[in-house]
Amino acid sequence: MTNNALTVPTRTRRQADLLTADFWEDMGLPQLKTSVADSFEDVARPAHTAVLEISAMPSELRQTVESAMVVCIPSPSELSGSNKDPLTAHWFTAWRRDPFELGLTECREVITGTQQELNKLRDMLENLADEHMFEVELRIVD
């Protein structure tokens, strides 16, 4: 009798889907609840505006940061709605090359979300920044 547990290939971090819990557990980041809203009160909470500033980040982490934004802030953006002109709406994060270091990127982005969503994103990005040695600040402005 063979032990099948030893013959099953294990997934590497690179192969893991960024939106699965396995990937985030491996990174040691705070766990997120699976529901979009904890209760009806969360749905009715007003959105806050925040400024996300990232600098000196390795470019290969862009996808991870974008995924963290999607996972942590499921509510729709207050900055671009269906009544906005699609040609002038802001649909993406504008990443720029770091002018001082080759291979590093930076961004300054205005985002919206509930207080709880923005706090989750801040915690996740601060852990990622500590692990990969880059600068991040998420500042709520209203």
CORKAPE-V735903 format. One record per residue. SS is DSSP state (helix for helix, strand for strand, loop for the rest). PSI is psi as a letter, one per 20 degrees, with the letter a starting at -180 (* if undefined). D_FIRST is the distance of its C-alpha to the first C-alpha in Angstrom with 2 decimals. Layout:
ss = (SS	SS)
psi = (PSI	PSI)
d_first = (D_FIRST	D_FIRST)
This chain:
ss = (loop	loop	loop	helix	helix	helix	loop	loop	loop	loop	loop	loop	loop	loop	loop	loop	loop	loop	loop	loop	helix	helix	helix	helix	helix	helix	helix	loop	loop	loop	loop	loop	loop	loop	loop	loop	loop	loop	loop	helix	helix	helix	helix	helix	loop	loop	loop	strand	strand	strand	strand	strand	strand	strand	strand	strand	strand	strand	helix	helix	helix	helix	helix	helix	helix	helix	helix	helix	helix	helix	helix	helix	loop	loop	loop	loop	loop	loop	loop	loop	loop	loop	loop	loop	loop	loop	loop	loop	loop	loop	loop	loop	loop	loop	loop	strand	strand	loop	loop	loop	loop	loop	loop	strand	strand	strand	strand	strand	strand	strand	strand	strand	strand	loop	helix	helix	helix	helix	helix	helix	helix	helix	helix	helix	helix	helix	helix	helix	helix	helix	helix	helix	loop	loop	strand	strand	strand	strand	strand	strand	loop	loop)
psi = (p	q	o	h	h	i	i	p	q	q	q	r	h	h	i	q	p	h	j	q	h	g	g	h	h	h	i	k	r	q	q	q	q	h	q	g	p	h	r	h	h	h	h	i	q	q	q	q	p	q	p	p	p	p	q	k	p	p	h	i	i	g	h	g	g	g	h	h	g	g	g	h	m	i	q	q	p	i	h	o	a	i	i	q	p	h	h	i	q	o	i	r	p	n	q	q	q	p	i	h	p	p	j	q	r	r	q	o	p	p	r	q	r	r	g	g	g	h	g	g	g	g	g	g	h	h	g	g	h	g	h	j	l	r	p	q	p	o	p	p	i	*)
d_first = (0.00	3.80	6.76	9.14	11.99	12.35	12.73	15.26	18.72	21.09	24.65	27.47	30.74	32.47	30.12	30.46	32.91	35.98	36.46	33.08	32.78	29.92	32.40	35.11	32.87	31.84	35.59	36.41	39.09	40.37	38.38	40.24	40.45	39.12	42.29	45.21	47.70	47.22	50.03	53.06	55.01	52.95	53.87	57.53	57.55	59.79	58.41	59.33	60.06	58.48	58.68	55.49	56.21	53.59	54.54	53.00	49.59	47.26	47.40	43.64	43.67	45.94	43.16	41.68	45.14	45.78	42.51	43.43	46.80	45.28	42.84	45.44	48.47	47.61	51.25	53.43	55.74	59.30	60.50	59.69	59.99	60.61	64.35	64.19	65.08	61.80	63.48	64.24	61.30	58.99	55.49	53.64	53.44	55.85	54.11	56.34	55.77	56.64	60.00	59.38	55.80	54.08	50.76	51.53	52.54	54.52	55.59	58.00	57.19	58.83	56.29	56.55	54.37	54.52	54.84	51.28	49.87	51.87	50.80	47.09	47.71	49.72	47.00	44.32	46.57	47.77	44.22	43.54	46.89	46.16	42.83	44.34	47.88	50.10	52.84	52.59	55.06	55.02	58.45	59.47	63.04	64.13)
